[in-house]
Amino acid sequence: MVSHPNRAVCRGKPRAMLENTVMANDGIRYQYMLEIHRREPAAHLATLPVAPDFAPALEWATLEAIRDDPDRRTVLNTHDSRIEPRWNPQRGRPYVSGLQAVVVRKGSPAVEFDVPLSYFHNLAKTASSALVEAGKLEAGEMFEYRVLAYPAQVEAGADRQPRQAGRSFRVTPIDEALPVDEQSLERFLAESTRLGPEDEDQMPVVIPRQVLDETADLMRQAEATETGGVLIGHLHRDGDCGTLFLEVTAQIPARHAQAELTRLTFTPETWAAVDAAIALRAKHEMYVGWWHTHPAGHWCDDCPAETRKQCQAAGKLSGDFFSAHDAALHRTAFPRAFSVALVLSDGCHACRDPVWRLYGWRYDMIWSRGFHVLDTAAAPVAATSPVLRGGETDV
Amino acid sequence: MIATLEKKGVTLHVRDVSRQKLVRVDDVPPDATVGELIEGLLDRMNLPQHDADGRPLNYHARLEREGRHLHASEFVNDVLRTGDELVLQPNIQAGGHDVQPGDTPVHRARW
């Protein structure tokens, strides 16, 4: 099991973390496999190779390694870090009971963070679809999986310098520290209202109420199409306890985006327009996240009443979720672990008021999280229903 | 007598769309296209190459010096100089169009 100690916003000392003397990325990699079993009657169905995307886990671990260390520059590159399997104590190798993200730091011992086995859920889900198509599983049938890992020895760095015939070039990551200034977290929180789930283990995020109001206005203007934008702001380090926190300062509407009822495409022109807006503001803000809407109130505009009832009974009428496409965009454009995604949604029937839900990287995946609304006025409507994790519907 | 000089490779700096990942790229062949350059960078910058549906993601390279997106068919030799900075910007979808509960089996990790 994963053990992540709860922690307060400010602590007297860095949270407990395992330390060892791993000082270098030694080049050992693993080929991961999923062993899939039917539950009843119990039967082994398949053992399939999978290729997990470990970048989010490494990003999260890298941020955690510096989050509470005011002496550490905010260099978030992950090229010297790696993922290792934790072997199942009962079954032994090659069975895996979890993962460890090992963050190598120059001049300091490496730090390790547990990564839960749930990292493989989406891969298992994808694999199950193939088994359904092959007739080995029924849609909706329960199945179980085990994770296996086999060493796949490669040369150190070999995976980072693949060569294409006739088109080879060298790529070297540059360690560039992100700008962080010292601010009082307490001052921000004193003027804020918490919204969403409370979790002291999360990096605090502060969003001005004005930003929420602007997103709600844009949602209303967009009517039956999705809309969105980019959240910009700053990373701060608290002057008292040294922890990092995030301040969203503004939202930049996504111009040149292609908007439809159930999708929103951020184009290269969208990003260029955001960059131009940031330059025009001249406040040294950076990308800290994005927002978009799920106008569920319009999803059933053309449906007959009977269909609406069926959908409502099936729980399909809420826009309060983070889809696989949302997760893919977040992974692609906002890979740093401090990045957040704000989703505004409404309901088809009872409630047309917008509901805000913030998502962000936690441990290794995208989860719903709380935040602080910077305003002394009344807080906006908080989402209260259970939430779906990006790309998953039934774990 | 005229000697033909072989043009040396170009050295660039490339950022991801958030501008928070930065790499230096050395020895870019002058006869490579921008599309080939982008394709070769994605894996090495840990950038996703497919969307949630498994379709290839389309990235454009924005040349900071000129403030424009380069066309994939343009040649490095024609448009890039050593010292240039590129930003890779994807064309990517978000949205709620894929949520249909119950379309795949339920799964659990087992120990």
HADDOCK unambig.tbl for C-alpha pairs under 7 A between the chains (distance, minus, plus):
assign (segid A and resid 128 and name CA) (segid B and resid 105 and name CA) 6.60 0.50 0.50
assign (segid A and resid 129 and name CA) (segid B and resid 104 and name CA) 6.17 0.50 0.50
assign (segid A and resid 139 and name CA) (segid B and resid 103 and name CA) 6.41 0.50 0.50
assign (segid A and resid 139 and name CA) (segid B and resid 104 and name CA) 5.34 0.50 0.50
assign (segid A and resid 139 and name CA) (segid B and resid 105 and name CA) 5.00 0.50 0.50
assign (segid A and resid 140 and name CA) (segid B and resid 102 and name CA) 6.17 0.50 0.50
assign (segid A and resid 140 and name CA) (segid B and resid 103 and name CA) 6.88 0.50 0.50
assign (segid A and resid 140 and name CA) (segid B and resid 104 and name CA) 5.63 0.50 0.50
assign (segid A and resid 140 and name CA) (segid B and resid 105 and name CA) 3.83 0.50 0.50
assign (segid A and resid 140 and name CA) (segid B and resid 106 and name CA) 5.66 0.50 0.50
assign (segid A and resid 141 and name CA) (segid B and resid 105 and name CA) 4.85 0.50 0.50
assign (segid A and resid 141 and name CA) (segid B and resid 106 and name CA) 5.96 0.50 0.50
assign (segid A and resid 142 and name CA) (segid B and resid 105 and name CA) 5.98 0.50 0.50
assign (segid A and resid 142 and name CA) (segid B and resid 106 and name CA) 4.81 0.50 0.50
assign (segid A and resid 142 and name CA) (segid B and resid 107 and name CA) 5.63 0.50 0.50
assign (segid A and resid 143 and name CA) (segid B and resid 106 and name CA) 6.40 0.50 0.50
assign (segid A and resid 143 and name CA) (segid B and resid 107 and name CA) 4.93 0.50 0.50
assign (segid A and resid 143 and name CA) (segid B and resid 108 and name CA) 6.46 0.50 0.50
assign (segid A and resid 144 and name CA) (segid B and resid 107 and name CA) 5.48 0.50 0.50
assign (segid A and resid 144 and name CA) (segid B and resid 108 and name CA) 4.76 0.50 0.50
assign (segid A and resid 144 and name CA) (segid B and resid 109 and name CA) 5.45 0.50 0.50
assign (segid A and resid 144 and name CA) (segid B and resid 110 and name CA) 5.62 0.50 0.50
assign (segid A and resid 145 and name CA) (segid B and resid 108 and name CA) 6.44 0.50 0.50
assign (segid A and resid 145 and name CA) (segid B and resid 109 and name CA) 5.02 0.50 0.50
assign (segid A and resid 145 and name CA) (segid B and resid 110 and name CA) 5.69 0.50 0.50
assign (segid A and resid 146 and name CA) (segid B and resid 109 and name CA) 6.06 0.50 0.50
assign (segid A and resid 146 and name CA) (segid B and resid 110 and name CA) 5.80 0.50 0.50
assign (segid A and resid 160 and name CA) (segid B and resid 44 and name CA) 5.24 0.50 0.50
assign (segid A and resid 161 and name CA) (segid B and resid 44 and name CA) 6.84 0.50 0.50
assign (segid A and resid 167 and name CA) (segid B and resid 29 and name CA) 6.42 0.50 0.50
assign (segid A and resid 167 and name CA) (segid B and resid 32 and name CA) 6.61 0.50 0.50
assign (segid A and resid 169 and name CA) (segid B and resid 25 and name CA) 6.76 0.50 0.50
assign (segid A and resid 169 and name CA) (segid B and resid 26 and name CA) 5.80 0.50 0.50
assign (segid A and resid 169 and name CA) (segid B and resid 27 and name CA) 5.06 0.50 0.50
assign (segid A and resid 169 and name CA) (segid B and resid 28 and name CA) 5.21 0.50 0.50
assign (segid A and resid 170 and name CA) (segid B and resid 25 and name CA) 5.50 0.50 0.50
assign (segid A and resid 170 and name CA) (segid B and resid 26 and name CA) 5.00 0.50 0.50
assign (segid A and resid 170 and name CA) (segid B and resid 27 and name CA) 6.43 0.50 0.50
assign (segid A and resid 171 and name CA) (segid B and resid 23 and name CA) 6.34 0.50 0.50
assign (segid A and resid 171 and name CA) (segid B and resid 24 and name CA) 5.71 0.50 0.50
assign (segid A and resid 171 and name CA) (segid B and resid 25 and name CA) 4.56 0.50 0.50
assign (segid A and resid 171 and name CA) (segid B and resid 26 and name CA) 6.50 0.50 0.50
assign (segid A and resid 172 and name CA) (segid B and resid 23 and name CA) 5.33 0.50 0.50
assign (segid A and resid 172 and name CA) (segid B and resid 24 and name CA) 5.12 0.50 0.50
assign (segid A and resid 172 and name CA) (segid B and resid 25 and name CA) 6.43 0.50 0.50
assign (segid A and resid 173 and name CA) (segid B and resid 22 and name CA) 6.18 0.50 0.50
assign (segid A and resid 173 and name CA) (segid B and resid 23 and name CA) 4.26 0.50 0.50
assign (segid A and resid 173 and name CA) (segid B and resid 24 and name CA) 6.35 0.50 0.50
assign (segid A and resid 174 and name CA) (segid B and resid 22 and name CA) 5.62 0.50 0.50
assign (segid A and resid 174 and name CA) (segid B and resid 23 and name CA) 5.23 0.50 0.50
assign (segid A and resid 174 and name CA) (segid B and resid 24 and name CA) 6.74 0.50 0.50
assign (segid A and resid 262 and name CA) (segid B and resid 95 and name CA) 5.50 0.50 0.50
assign (segid A and resid 262 and name CA) (segid B and resid 96 and name CA) 5.29 0.50 0.50
assign (segid A and resid 262 and name CA) (segid B and resid 97 and name CA) 4.96 0.50 0.50
assign (segid A and resid 263 and name CA) (segid B and resid 93 and name CA) 6.53 0.50 0.50
assign (segid A and resid 263 and name CA) (segid B and resid 94 and name CA) 5.63 0.50 0.50
assign (segid A and resid 263 and name CA) (segid B and resid 95 and name CA) 4.13 0.50 0.50
assign (segid A and resid 263 and name CA) (segid B and resid 96 and name CA) 6.32 0.50 0.50
assign (segid A and resid 263 and name CA) (segid B and resid 97 and name CA) 6.24 0.50 0.50
assign (segid A and resid 264 and name CA) (segid B and resid 93 and name CA) 5.47 0.50 0.50
assign (segid A and resid 264 and name CA) (segid B and resid 94 and name CA) 5.16 0.50 0.50
assign (segid A and resid 264 and name CA) (segid B and resid 95 and name CA) 5.80 0.50 0.50
assign (segid A and resid 265 and name CA) (segid B and resid 91 and name CA) 6.80 0.50 0.50
assign (segid A and resid 265 and name CA) (segid B and resid 92 and name CA) 5.39 0.50 0.50
assign (segid A and resid 265 and name CA) (segid B and resid 93 and name CA) 4.10 0.50 0.50
assign (segid A and resid 265 and name CA) (segid B and resid 94 and name CA) 6.17 0.50 0.50
assign (segid A and resid 266 and name CA) (segid B and resid 91 and name CA) 5.70 0.50 0.50
assign (segid A and resid 266 and name CA) (segid B and resid 92 and name CA) 5.39 0.50 0.50
assign (segid A and resid 266 and name CA) (segid B and resid 93 and name CA) 6.19 0.50 0.50
assign (segid A and resid 267 and name CA) (segid B and resid 90 and name CA) 6.60 0.50 0.50
assign (segid A and resid 267 and name CA) (segid B and resid 91 and name CA) 4.44 0.50 0.50
assign (segid A and resid 267 and name CA) (segid B and resid 92 and name CA) 6.61 0.50 0.50
assign (segid A and resid 268 and name CA) (segid B and resid 60 and name CA) 6.45 0.50 0.50
assign (segid A and resid 268 and name CA) (segid B and resid 89 and name CA) 5.22 0.50 0.50
assign (segid A and resid 268 and name CA) (segid B and resid 90 and name CA) 5.86 0.50 0.50
assign (segid A and resid 268 and name CA) (segid B and resid 91 and name CA) 5.79 0.50 0.50
assign (segid A and resid 271 and name CA) (segid B and resid 89 and name CA) 6.75 0.50 0.50
assign (segid A and resid 287 and name CA) (segid B and resid 18 and name CA) 5.70 0.50 0.50
assign (segid A and resid 294 and name CA) (segid B and resid 95 and name CA) 6.86 0.50 0.50
assign (segid A and resid 294 and name CA) (segid B and resid 96 and name CA) 6.36 0.50 0.50
assign (segid A and resid 323 and name CA) (segid B and resid 95 and name CA) 6.70 0.50 0.50
assign (segid A and resid 323 and name CA) (segid B and resid 96 and name CA) 5.78 0.50 0.50
assign (segid A and resid 323 and name CA) (segid B and resid 98 and name CA) 6.76 0.50 0.50
assign (segid A and resid 323 and name CA) (segid B and resid 99 and name CA) 6.53 0.50 0.50
assign (segid A and resid 324 and name CA) (segid B and resid 52 and name CA) 5.99 0.50 0.50
assign (segid A and resid 325 and name CA) (segid B and resid 52 and name CA) 5.26 0.50 0.50
assign (segid A and resid 325 and name CA) (segid B and resid 93 and name CA) 6.48 0.50 0.50
assign (segid A and resid 325 and name CA) (segid B and resid 94 and name CA) 5.02 0.50 0.50
assign (segid A and resid 325 and name CA) (segid B and resid 95 and name CA) 6.20 0.50 0.50
assign (segid A and resid 326 and name CA) (segid B and resid 94 and name CA) 4.67 0.50 0.50
assign (segid A and resid 326 and name CA) (segid B and resid 95 and name CA) 5.98 0.50 0.50
assign (segid A and resid 328 and name CA) (segid B and resid 51 and name CA) 6.20 0.50 0.50
assign (segid A and resid 328 and name CA) (segid B and resid 52 and name CA) 5.78 0.50 0.50
assign (segid A and resid 329 and name CA) (segid B and resid 92 and name CA) 6.38 0.50 0.50
assign (segid A and resid 329 and name CA) (segid B and resid 93 and name CA) 6.69 0.50 0.50
assign (segid A and resid 329 and name CA) (segid B and resid 94 and name CA) 6.23 0.50 0.50
assign (segid A and resid 332 and name CA) (segid B and resid 47 and name CA) 6.30 0.50 0.50
assign (segid A and resid 332 and name CA) (segid B and resid 48 and name CA) 5.88 0.50 0.50
assign (segid A and resid 333 and name CA) (segid B and resid 17 and name CA) 5.95 0.50 0.50
assign (segid A and resid 333 and name CA) (segid B and resid 18 and name CA) 6.14 0.50 0.50
assign (segid A and resid 334 and name CA) (segid B and resid 18 and name CA) 6.35 0.50 0.50
assign (segid A and resid 393 and name CA) (segid B and resid 101 and name CA) 5.89 0.50 0.50
assign (segid A and resid 394 and name CA) (segid B and resid 106 and name CA) 6.00 0.50 0.50
assign (segid A and resid 395 and name CA) (segid B and resid 106 and name CA) 6.78 0.50 0.50
assign (segid A and resid 395 and name CA) (segid B and resid 107 and name CA) 6.48 0.50 0.50
assign (segid A and resid 395 and name CA) (segid B and resid 108 and name CA) 6.96 0.50 0.50
